[in-house]
Amino acid sequence: MTSQSGTSQTANWEDWTERWDKQQTAYLPVREQRFDVMSTVTTMLRGEDCTILDLACGPGSLSKRFLSLHPRSRSIGIDFDPVLLELAARTIGDVEGRLTLLRADVTDPNWIDLLAGRPVDAVLTTTALHWLTADQLVRLYRQLADVLPPGAVLLNGDHMAFDAHQPTLQRVASTIKEERWSGAFSAEGSEDYDQWWTALENYSDSLPSAERLPFEERRQGAGRHQAVKRRPGLDLHASTLRDAGFAEVGVIWANLDNRLLMAVR
């Protein structure tokens, strides 16, 4: 294949998933620790021979790590972004039949039908559900509670703000995060989220059409996140999970206002 300059090149999509991991880690330096806690909790409660639902899986960072650590496990990765799903398919594949990638929009009430006949032991999701409105989050948690068996676990690692009655705590958390990000993206010159997307799109467009990622589909709006005016905070996540029918709900790990919220069915 050729680049824009016409020189021969080989598309190395693994480089782009590595760049994804680097820019995500710039936002959350303890990202790998969060992955480790999720993996440990899941297998502690559900065993090594378990099936996880990697909800809003993106390019498959979580599934890749989990399946590598637990060779008898399986993962169902669901995402609505056609580019990220294709990137996952090209870099991870099906891991000898242990990874299934499915396209679905979790804001569509019918997405849950994809899980029919697919038993799930745990739902794992990272830096994803903050894109949902409160109403969408309520419906999603109720749907998951309906399909998960007793003892199943849900682990949501994401930005979950302190509640309105804790403005000082939130101000401290936000200030420290902004200082970290300023250092990472300014002084250290790390690539941020938008820069990664722009670079990947330009690179894909430079390739022969058969090799490109499905950006045209994404440009038409498929997979793009809509801005949420007020993102659900920790209290709303926790109360919604309890109302949905999860027996135990609590934060199992945290770094400022980035929490790993755990719920047991």
QUIMO-V418277 format. One record per residue. N is the residue number from 1. RES is the residue in one small letter. NEAR is the number of other ideal C-beta (glycine too) atoms within 10 Angstrom. Layout:
BEGIN
n: [N:N]
res: [RES:RES]
near: [NEAR:NEAR]
END
This chain:
BEGIN
n: [1:2:3:4:5:6:7:8:9:10:11:12:13:14:15:16:17:18:19:20:21:22:23:24:25:26:27:28:29:30:31:32:33:34:35:36:37:38:39:40:41:42:43:44:45:46:47:48:49:50:51:52:53:54:55:56:57:58:59:60:61:62:63:64:65:66:67:68:69:70:71:72:73:74:75:76:77:78:79:80:81:82:83:84:85:86:87:88:89:90:91:92:93:94:95:96:97:98:99:100:101:102:103:104:105:106:107:108:109:110:111:112:113:114:115:116:117:118:119:120:121:122:123:124:125:126:127:128:129:130:131:132:133:134:135:136:137:138:139:140:141:142:143:144:145:146:147:148:149:150:151:152:153:154:155:156:157:158:159:160:161:162:163:164:165:166:167:168:169:170:171:172:173:174:175:176:177:178:179:180:181:182:183:184:185:186:187:188:189:190:191:192:193:194:195:196:197:198:199:200:201:202:203:204:205:206:207:208:209:210:211:212:213:214:215:216:217:218:219:220:221:222:223:224:225:226:227:228:229:230:231:232:233:234:235:236:237:238:239:240:241:242:243:244:245:246:247:248:249:250:251:252:253:254:255:256:257:258:259:260:261:262:263:264:265]
res: [m:t:s:q:s:g:t:s:q:t:a:n:w:e:d:w:t:e:r:w:d:k:q:q:t:a:y:l:p:v:r:e:q:r:f:d:v:m:s:t:v:t:t:m:l:r:g:e:d:c:t:i:l:d:l:a:c:g:p:g:s:l:s:k:r:f:l:s:l:h:p:r:s:r:s:i:g:i:d:f:d:p:v:l:l:e:l:a:a:r:t:i:g:d:v:e:g:r:l:t:l:l:r:a:d:v:t:d:p:n:w:i:d:l:l:a:g:r:p:v:d:a:v:l:t:t:t:a:l:h:w:l:t:a:d:q:l:v:r:l:y:r:q:l:a:d:v:l:p:p:g:a:v:l:l:n:g:d:h:m:a:f:d:a:h:q:p:t:l:q:r:v:a:s:t:i:k:e:e:r:w:s:g:a:f:s:a:e:g:s:e:d:y:d:q:w:w:t:a:l:e:n:y:s:d:s:l:p:s:a:e:r:l:p:f:e:e:r:r:q:g:a:g:r:h:q:a:v:k:r:r:p:g:l:d:l:h:a:s:t:l:r:d:a:g:f:a:e:v:g:v:i:w:a:n:l:d:n:r:l:l:m:a:v:r]
near: [11:12:12:10:7:7:7:7:13:6:18:10:20:12:11:20:21:11:15:22:16:12:18:17:14:19:18:21:11:15:19:12:13:22:20:14:17:26:20:12:18:24:20:10:15:19:12:12:12:21:16:27:25:28:25:22:28:23:26:27:20:27:27:22:16:25:21:12:14:19:11:11:25:21:26:21:26:21:24:19:22:18:24:23:24:21:23:25:16:16:18:23:13:10:17:8:8:17:23:17:21:15:16:18:14:23:16:11:12:8:18:17:9:15:18:7:5:13:13:21:21:25:23:24:24:24:20:19:23:17:19:21:15:15:10:17:24:18:18:22:24:15:16:25:18:11:16:24:10:7:12:23:24:24:24:24:27:23:18:24:20:19:13:9:7:16:10:8:14:16:11:14:19:14:11:13:17:10:10:15:15:11:12:18:17:9:8:9:7:16:17:14:13:9:13:16:16:12:13:19:16:11:18:20:13:16:16:9:7:6:14:17:23:16:17:14:14:18:12:10:8:15:18:11:12:9:6:14:5:9:18:22:20:19:15:17:23:18:13:21:27:14:13:22:14:21:11:11:18:12:13:16:18:16:17:18:20:20:23:23:22:23:27:16:21]
END
